[in-house]
Amino acid sequence: MEEGNKKKRRFGWIIIAAVVCIVMVIGLASLWLMYRGREYDKNWPQHDLTSGPYSTGYDGIDISVNQGRIRWDEMKGKKIPRFIYVKATEGVTHKDACYDRNIAGARKRGIAFGSYHFFRKRDGAQQAKNFIKVVDRKKQDLLPVVDCEELGGTQGWSKAKIQSNLRAFIVTCTRAFGKKPIIYCSESYYKDYLSPSFDDCILFIAKYHMNQPVLPGKAHYTIWQYYDHGRVPGIYNWVDLDRFAPSANLKDIAYH
C-alpha cells in the first residue's frame, strides 16, 4: 500500500512538473513573439542626433534600423548619395525592421540601391535562404552584399569555419541571384580570415580615418567604407560613408 502511494505521489509530481514546464515554454514563446513582432518606432529619432557640418566626398552610404526614420525629402542636391546599401537580414531568421521602408524611400528618390545581410555564427546556406526570402531580386539595382564582422558576427569561429560557411552562403545566394554577392569586411578581417580564398570576389572594405585599404596578394577593393560618423541631410543619426576605388564606379556593382 505504502509503495503504491509513493508511486502515485511521484506520478503526481511528474504531472505537476510537466504542466509547469509547458506553461513556462508557452509564456517564453509568447514573450519572444511579442518582442519580435512589436512595431518599430517609426518616428525615431525625433530630432537630429548628429552635430557639425554635413559630410562631403562620399559616393554612397549604408543604412539599417540604427539610422531610424529617414527624412528622404531633406536629402537634396549634391548631398544625395549615388548609391545606398540597405540592411535586409541577419542570421537565419531576422529581418531589419526598417528594410521595406528604406527600400521604398531610396526608390522614391531615384537612388541606386542594394541589400545586405549581416553574417552570424549560423549555417551559411540557411542564412542565405533567409536573405533570399526577404529580398526581391527583381527590384534590386545593385549586387547583394554579405557583411562579415567579428563583433556580433563570427567572433569565436575559426578561419576554416568562417570560410566554409561564407562559401555556403555565397553558393546559395549566387544560385538565386545569378551573380556572386559582394563581401563587406574590415581590412584586418580580410587579412586574418578570408585571404586569399576570396580574392576573386568584389570587396567592400572598411578602414576608418586612414589611407585607403591595402589588401594582400591579388585582392583589391571596389568600395571603401572610410568613415562611420558621417552626417547626411535627412538622416538624424550617424551613418557610414562609402567611396568607390579610383578605377571603380556604379557599373562595377550593378546587378542588372
C-alpha positions as YAML, in Angstrom:
chain: A
units: angstrom
residues:
- id: 1
  name: MET
  ca: [0.00, 0.00, 0.00]
- id: 2
  name: GLU
  ca: [2.75, 2.47, 1.01]
- id: 3
  name: GLU
  ca: [4.69, 1.67, -2.16]
- id: 4
  name: GLY
  ca: [1.55, 2.30, -4.22]
- id: 5
  name: ASN
  ca: [1.03, 5.66, -2.54]
- id: 6
  name: LYS
  ca: [4.65, 6.62, -3.23]
- id: 7
  name: LYS
  ca: [4.19, 5.81, -6.91]
- id: 8
  name: LYS
  ca: [1.01, 7.89, -7.03]
- id: 9
  name: ARG
  ca: [2.75, 10.86, -5.38]
- id: 10
  name: ARG
  ca: [5.73, 10.52, -7.71]
- id: 11
  name: PHE
  ca: [3.41, 10.40, -10.71]
- id: 12
  name: GLY
  ca: [1.54, 13.45, -9.40]
- id: 13
  name: TRP
  ca: [4.78, 15.43, -9.06]
- id: 14
  name: ILE
  ca: [5.78, 14.44, -12.60]
- id: 15
  name: ILE
  ca: [2.44, 15.71, -13.92]
- id: 16
  name: ILE
  ca: [2.82, 18.99, -11.98]
- id: 17
  name: ALA
  ca: [6.39, 19.46, -13.25]
- id: 18
  name: ALA
  ca: [5.28, 18.78, -16.83]
- id: 19
  name: VAL
  ca: [2.45, 21.32, -16.57]
- id: 20
  name: VAL
  ca: [4.81, 23.94, -15.11]
- id: 21
  name: CYS
  ca: [7.29, 23.34, -17.94]
- id: 22
  name: ILE
  ca: [4.56, 23.65, -20.57]
- id: 23
  name: VAL
  ca: [3.31, 26.91, -19.03]
- id: 24
  name: MET
  ca: [6.85, 28.31, -18.92]
- id: 25
  name: VAL
  ca: [7.51, 27.36, -22.55]
- id: 26
  name: ILE
  ca: [4.24, 28.94, -23.69]
- id: 27
  name: GLY
  ca: [4.98, 32.08, -21.68]
- id: 28
  name: LEU
  ca: [8.50, 32.44, -23.02]
- id: 29
  name: ALA
  ca: [7.30, 31.79, -26.57]
- id: 30
  name: SER
  ca: [4.64, 34.47, -26.20]
- id: 31
  name: LEU
  ca: [7.18, 36.98, -24.90]
- id: 32
  name: TRP
  ca: [9.52, 36.15, -27.78]
- id: 33
  name: LEU
  ca: [6.77, 36.62, -30.35]
- id: 34
  name: MET
  ca: [5.80, 39.92, -28.74]
- id: 35
  name: TYR
  ca: [9.43, 41.05, -28.87]
- id: 36
  name: ARG
  ca: [9.94, 40.00, -32.49]
- id: 37
  name: GLY
  ca: [6.57, 41.27, -33.64]
- id: 38
  name: ARG
  ca: [6.48, 44.62, -31.88]
- id: 39
  name: GLU
  ca: [6.21, 47.60, -34.18]
- id: 40
  name: TYR
  ca: [9.35, 49.66, -34.55]
- id: 41
  name: ASP
  ca: [9.05, 53.31, -33.53]
- id: 42
  name: LYS
  ca: [8.61, 54.83, -36.98]
- id: 43
  name: ASN
  ca: [9.32, 58.35, -35.74]
- id: 44
  name: TRP
  ca: [12.67, 57.68, -34.03]
- id: 45
  name: PRO
  ca: [14.80, 59.71, -33.83]
- id: 46
  name: GLN
  ca: [12.58, 62.69, -33.19]
- id: 47
  name: HIS
  ca: [15.42, 65.21, -33.59]
- id: 48
  name: ASP
  ca: [18.84, 65.26, -35.23]
- id: 49
  name: LEU
  ca: [21.34, 63.40, -33.04]
- id: 50
  name: THR
  ca: [24.32, 64.48, -35.16]
- id: 51
  name: SER
  ca: [26.27, 67.74, -35.00]
- id: 52
  name: GLY
  ca: [28.61, 69.84, -37.10]
- id: 53
  name: PRO
  ca: [28.67, 70.39, -40.87]
- id: 54
  name: TYR
  ca: [27.28, 67.89, -43.34]
- id: 55
  name: SER
  ca: [29.75, 65.37, -44.76]
- id: 56
  name: THR
  ca: [31.20, 65.64, -48.26]
- id: 57
  name: GLY
  ca: [33.10, 63.44, -50.67]
- id: 58
  name: TYR
  ca: [31.04, 60.27, -50.32]
- id: 59
  name: ASP
  ca: [29.68, 58.16, -53.17]
- id: 60
  name: GLY
  ca: [27.34, 56.05, -51.10]
- id: 61
  name: ILE
  ca: [26.01, 55.20, -47.66]
- id: 62
  name: ASP
  ca: [24.71, 52.08, -45.94]
- id: 63
  name: ILE
  ca: [21.70, 52.19, -43.64]
- id: 64
  name: SER
  ca: [19.74, 50.00, -41.25]
- id: 65
  name: VAL
  ca: [17.37, 50.23, -38.31]
- id: 66
  name: ASN
  ca: [20.21, 52.06, -36.50]
- id: 67
  name: GLN
  ca: [19.51, 55.20, -38.54]
- id: 68
  name: GLY
  ca: [15.82, 55.12, -37.62]
- id: 69
  name: ARG
  ca: [13.36, 57.16, -39.65]
- id: 70
  name: ILE
  ca: [14.99, 58.84, -42.65]
- id: 71
  name: ARG
  ca: [13.53, 62.13, -43.91]
- id: 72
  name: TRP
  ca: [14.11, 61.46, -47.59]
- id: 73
  name: ASP
  ca: [12.79, 64.83, -48.75]
- id: 74
  name: GLU
  ca: [15.66, 66.55, -46.91]
- id: 75
  name: MET
  ca: [18.25, 64.63, -48.97]
- id: 76
  name: LYS
  ca: [18.81, 67.12, -51.79]
- id: 77
  name: GLY
  ca: [21.33, 68.38, -54.32]
- id: 78
  name: LYS
  ca: [24.96, 67.35, -54.03]
- id: 79
  name: LYS
  ca: [24.24, 65.59, -50.73]
- id: 80
  name: ILE
  ca: [22.21, 62.83, -52.41]
- id: 81
  name: PRO
  ca: [24.36, 59.67, -52.44]
- id: 82
  name: ARG
  ca: [24.95, 57.87, -55.73]
- id: 83
  name: PHE
  ca: [24.10, 54.55, -54.08]
- id: 84
  name: ILE
  ca: [22.67, 53.14, -50.85]
- id: 85
  name: TYR
  ca: [23.04, 49.70, -49.31]
- id: 86
  name: VAL
  ca: [20.13, 48.77, -47.05]
- id: 87
  name: LYS
  ca: [20.29, 46.12, -44.35]
- id: 88
  name: ALA
  ca: [17.79, 43.35, -45.10]
- id: 89
  name: THR
  ca: [18.55, 40.43, -42.82]
- id: 90
  name: GLU
  ca: [20.75, 38.98, -40.10]
- id: 91
  name: GLY
  ca: [21.42, 35.36, -39.18]
- id: 92
  name: VAL
  ca: [18.82, 32.73, -40.12]
- id: 93
  name: THR
  ca: [15.56, 34.44, -39.09]
- id: 94
  name: HIS
  ca: [15.97, 38.17, -38.50]
- id: 95
  name: LYS
  ca: [14.69, 40.87, -40.88]
- id: 96
  name: ASP
  ca: [15.66, 44.51, -40.33]
- id: 97
  name: ALA
  ca: [12.67, 46.48, -39.04]
- id: 98
  name: CYS
  ca: [13.29, 49.38, -41.44]
- id: 99
  name: TYR
  ca: [14.15, 47.39, -44.58]
- id: 100
  name: ASP
  ca: [10.93, 47.82, -46.55]
- id: 101
  name: ARG
  ca: [10.61, 51.47, -45.61]
- id: 102
  name: ASN
  ca: [14.23, 52.23, -46.52]
- id: 103
  name: ILE
  ca: [13.98, 50.46, -49.87]
- id: 104
  name: ALA
  ca: [10.82, 52.42, -50.72]
- id: 105
  name: GLY
  ca: [12.50, 55.69, -49.75]
- id: 106
  name: ALA
  ca: [15.60, 55.08, -51.87]
- id: 107
  name: ARG
  ca: [13.45, 54.09, -54.85]
- id: 108
  name: LYS
  ca: [11.31, 57.20, -54.47]
- id: 109
  name: ARG
  ca: [14.38, 59.42, -54.54]
- id: 110
  name: GLY
  ca: [15.75, 57.58, -57.58]
- id: 111
  name: ILE
  ca: [18.89, 56.41, -55.76]
- id: 112
  name: ALA
  ca: [20.52, 53.15, -56.87]
- id: 113
  name: PHE
  ca: [20.15, 50.66, -54.02]
- id: 114
  name: GLY
  ca: [21.07, 47.16, -52.98]
- id: 115
  name: SER
  ca: [20.55, 44.94, -49.94]
- id: 116
  name: TYR
  ca: [22.92, 43.42, -47.42]
- id: 117
  name: HIS
  ca: [22.94, 40.56, -44.93]
- id: 118
  name: PHE
  ca: [24.77, 40.61, -41.59]
- id: 119
  name: PHE
  ca: [26.62, 37.29, -41.31]
- id: 120
  name: ARG
  ca: [26.50, 35.50, -37.96]
- id: 121
  name: LYS
  ca: [27.67, 32.22, -36.41]
- id: 122
  name: ARG
  ca: [24.97, 30.19, -38.10]
- id: 123
  name: ASP
  ca: [24.77, 27.82, -41.03]
- id: 124
  name: GLY
  ca: [25.78, 29.77, -44.14]
- id: 125
  name: ALA
  ca: [23.25, 28.22, -46.51]
- id: 126
  name: GLN
  ca: [20.39, 28.83, -44.06]
- id: 127
  name: GLN
  ca: [21.44, 32.46, -43.68]
- id: 128
  name: ALA
  ca: [21.39, 32.86, -47.46]
- id: 129
  name: LYS
  ca: [17.87, 31.40, -47.56]
- id: 130
  name: ASN
  ca: [16.72, 33.99, -45.02]
- id: 131
  name: PHE
  ca: [18.20, 36.75, -47.20]
- id: 132
  name: ILE
  ca: [16.68, 35.33, -50.40]
- id: 133
  name: LYS
  ca: [13.25, 35.09, -48.75]
- id: 134
  name: VAL
  ca: [13.26, 38.78, -47.80]
- id: 135
  name: VAL
  ca: [14.92, 40.44, -50.80]
- id: 136
  name: ASP
  ca: [13.01, 40.91, -54.05]
- id: 137
  name: ARG
  ca: [15.73, 40.18, -56.61]
- id: 138
  name: LYS
  ca: [13.81, 41.77, -59.49]
- id: 139
  name: LYS
  ca: [13.80, 45.17, -57.79]
- id: 140
  name: GLN
  ca: [17.49, 45.44, -56.87]
- id: 141
  name: ASP
  ca: [19.76, 47.91, -58.66]
- id: 142
  name: LEU
  ca: [22.98, 46.68, -57.07]
- id: 143
  name: LEU
  ca: [24.61, 43.35, -56.30]
- id: 144
  name: PRO
  ca: [23.81, 41.89, -52.86]
- id: 145
  name: VAL
  ca: [26.33, 42.23, -50.04]
- id: 146
  name: VAL
  ca: [27.25, 39.87, -47.20]
- id: 147
  name: ASP
  ca: [28.58, 41.78, -44.17]
- id: 148
  name: CYS
  ca: [31.28, 39.83, -42.26]
- id: 149
  name: GLU
  ca: [32.43, 41.18, -38.90]
- id: 150
  name: GLU
  ca: [33.83, 39.73, -35.69]
- id: 151
  name: LEU
  ca: [31.87, 41.70, -33.08]
- id: 152
  name: GLY
  ca: [28.32, 40.37, -33.00]
- id: 153
  name: GLY
  ca: [29.09, 38.22, -36.02]
- id: 154
  name: THR
  ca: [31.68, 35.47, -36.33]
- id: 155
  name: GLN
  ca: [33.71, 36.07, -33.15]
- id: 156
  name: GLY
  ca: [34.84, 32.70, -31.78]
- id: 157
  name: TRP
  ca: [34.77, 30.88, -35.10]
- id: 158
  name: SER
  ca: [37.97, 29.61, -36.66]
- id: 159
  name: LYS
  ca: [39.19, 30.76, -40.07]
- id: 160
  name: ALA
  ca: [38.16, 27.40, -41.55]
- id: 161
  name: LYS
  ca: [34.66, 27.63, -40.02]
- id: 162
  name: ILE
  ca: [34.16, 31.17, -41.28]
- id: 163
  name: GLN
  ca: [35.33, 30.30, -44.77]
- id: 164
  name: SER
  ca: [33.23, 27.14, -45.14]
- id: 165
  name: ASN
  ca: [30.02, 28.86, -44.01]
- id: 166
  name: LEU
  ca: [30.69, 32.02, -46.01]
- id: 167
  name: ARG
  ca: [31.30, 29.88, -49.07]
- id: 168
  name: ALA
  ca: [27.98, 28.11, -48.47]
- id: 169
  name: PHE
  ca: [26.25, 31.49, -48.22]
- id: 170
  name: ILE
  ca: [27.83, 32.68, -51.46]
- id: 171
  name: VAL
  ca: [26.98, 29.49, -53.37]
- id: 172
  name: THR
  ca: [23.33, 29.55, -52.22]
- id: 173
  name: CYS
  ca: [22.98, 33.28, -52.86]
- id: 174
  name: THR
  ca: [24.60, 33.01, -56.31]
- id: 175
  name: ARG
  ca: [22.15, 30.30, -57.36]
- id: 176
  name: ALA
  ca: [19.25, 32.60, -56.51]
- id: 177
  name: PHE
  ca: [20.62, 35.90, -57.83]
- id: 178
  name: GLY
  ca: [22.66, 34.60, -60.73]
- id: 179
  name: LYS
  ca: [25.66, 36.64, -59.56]
- id: 180
  name: LYS
  ca: [28.05, 36.45, -56.61]
- id: 181
  name: PRO
  ca: [27.41, 38.73, -53.65]
- id: 182
  name: ILE
  ca: [29.93, 41.39, -52.68]
- id: 183
  name: ILE
  ca: [31.85, 40.71, -49.46]
- id: 184
  name: TYR
  ca: [31.98, 43.52, -46.89]
- id: 185
  name: CYS
  ca: [34.55, 43.35, -44.07]
- id: 186
  name: SER
  ca: [37.34, 45.35, -42.49]
- id: 187
  name: GLU
  ca: [40.85, 45.37, -43.91]
- id: 188
  name: SER
  ca: [42.14, 43.33, -40.96]
- id: 189
  name: TYR
  ca: [39.25, 40.84, -41.14]
- id: 190
  name: TYR
  ca: [40.04, 40.11, -44.76]
- id: 191
  name: LYS
  ca: [43.72, 39.56, -43.99]
- id: 192
  name: ASP
  ca: [43.05, 37.36, -40.95]
- id: 193
  name: TYR
  ca: [40.12, 35.23, -42.16]
- id: 194
  name: LEU
  ca: [39.41, 35.46, -45.87]
- id: 195
  name: SER
  ca: [42.64, 35.95, -47.78]
- id: 196
  name: PRO
  ca: [43.46, 34.51, -50.30]
- id: 197
  name: SER
  ca: [40.42, 32.23, -50.70]
- id: 198
  name: PHE
  ca: [38.03, 35.05, -51.67]
- id: 199
  name: ASP
  ca: [40.34, 37.17, -53.81]
- id: 200
  name: ASP
  ca: [38.06, 36.64, -56.82]
- id: 201
  name: CYS
  ca: [35.09, 38.34, -55.10]
- id: 202
  name: ILE
  ca: [34.13, 42.01, -55.29]
- id: 203
  name: LEU
  ca: [35.27, 43.50, -52.00]
- id: 204
  name: PHE
  ca: [33.73, 46.29, -49.91]
- id: 205
  name: ILE
  ca: [36.38, 47.17, -47.31]
- id: 206
  name: ALA
  ca: [36.04, 49.20, -44.10]
- id: 207
  name: LYS
  ca: [39.04, 51.22, -42.93]
- id: 208
  name: TYR
  ca: [38.33, 54.40, -40.94]
- id: 209
  name: HIS
  ca: [40.23, 57.69, -40.59]
- id: 210
  name: MET
  ca: [43.22, 56.39, -42.55]
- id: 211
  name: ASN
  ca: [44.59, 55.96, -46.04]
- id: 212
  name: GLN
  ca: [42.75, 53.72, -48.48]
- id: 213
  name: PRO
  ca: [42.76, 49.96, -47.81]
- id: 214
  name: VAL
  ca: [45.75, 47.83, -48.77]
- id: 215
  name: LEU
  ca: [44.97, 44.13, -49.25]
- id: 216
  name: PRO
  ca: [47.34, 41.19, -49.57]
- id: 217
  name: GLY
  ca: [48.05, 39.26, -52.77]
- id: 218
  name: LYS
  ca: [45.76, 39.72, -55.76]
- id: 219
  name: ALA
  ca: [42.81, 41.10, -53.78]
- id: 220
  name: HIS
  ca: [41.63, 44.65, -54.44]
- id: 221
  name: TYR
  ca: [38.71, 46.66, -53.13]
- id: 222
  name: THR
  ca: [35.91, 48.17, -55.20]
- id: 223
  name: ILE
  ca: [34.18, 50.13, -52.40]
- id: 224
  name: TRP
  ca: [35.89, 51.69, -49.40]
- id: 225
  name: GLN
  ca: [33.88, 52.48, -46.25]
- id: 226
  name: TYR
  ca: [36.08, 55.29, -44.97]
- id: 227
  name: TYR
  ca: [34.04, 56.81, -42.16]
- id: 228
  name: ASP
  ca: [31.45, 55.64, -39.65]
- id: 229
  name: HIS
  ca: [30.31, 59.03, -38.31]
- id: 230
  name: GLY
  ca: [29.02, 60.72, -41.45]
- id: 231
  name: ARG
  ca: [26.37, 63.42, -41.30]
- id: 232
  name: VAL
  ca: [23.92, 63.33, -44.19]
- id: 233
  name: PRO
  ca: [20.81, 65.53, -44.62]
- id: 234
  name: GLY
  ca: [17.62, 63.69, -43.69]
- id: 235
  name: ILE
  ca: [19.42, 61.10, -41.54]
- id: 236
  name: TYR
  ca: [19.18, 62.07, -37.88]
- id: 237
  name: ASN
  ca: [21.82, 59.60, -36.67]
- id: 238
  name: TRP
  ca: [25.41, 58.93, -37.68]
- id: 239
  name: VAL
  ca: [25.82, 56.96, -40.90]
- id: 240
  name: ASP
  ca: [28.63, 55.06, -42.65]
- id: 241
  name: LEU
  ca: [30.16, 56.78, -45.68]
- id: 242
  name: ASP
  ca: [31.45, 54.89, -48.72]
- id: 243
  name: ARG
  ca: [33.69, 55.72, -51.68]
- id: 244
  name: PHE
  ca: [34.50, 53.92, -54.89]
- id: 245
  name: ALA
  ca: [38.05, 52.83, -55.59]
- id: 246
  name: PRO
  ca: [39.76, 55.24, -58.04]
- id: 247
  name: SER
  ca: [39.04, 53.00, -61.04]
- id: 248
  name: ALA
  ca: [35.55, 51.84, -59.97]
- id: 249
  name: ASN
  ca: [32.01, 53.16, -60.50]
- id: 250
  name: LEU
  ca: [28.35, 52.12, -60.29]
- id: 251
  name: LYS
  ca: [28.69, 49.78, -63.25]
- id: 252
  name: ASP
  ca: [31.05, 47.58, -61.24]
- id: 253
  name: ILE
  ca: [28.40, 46.83, -58.61]
- id: 254
  name: ALA
  ca: [25.27, 46.95, -60.79]
- id: 255
  name: TYR
  ca: [23.02, 43.90, -60.53]
- id: 256
  name: HIS
  ca: [21.32, 44.23, -63.91]
...
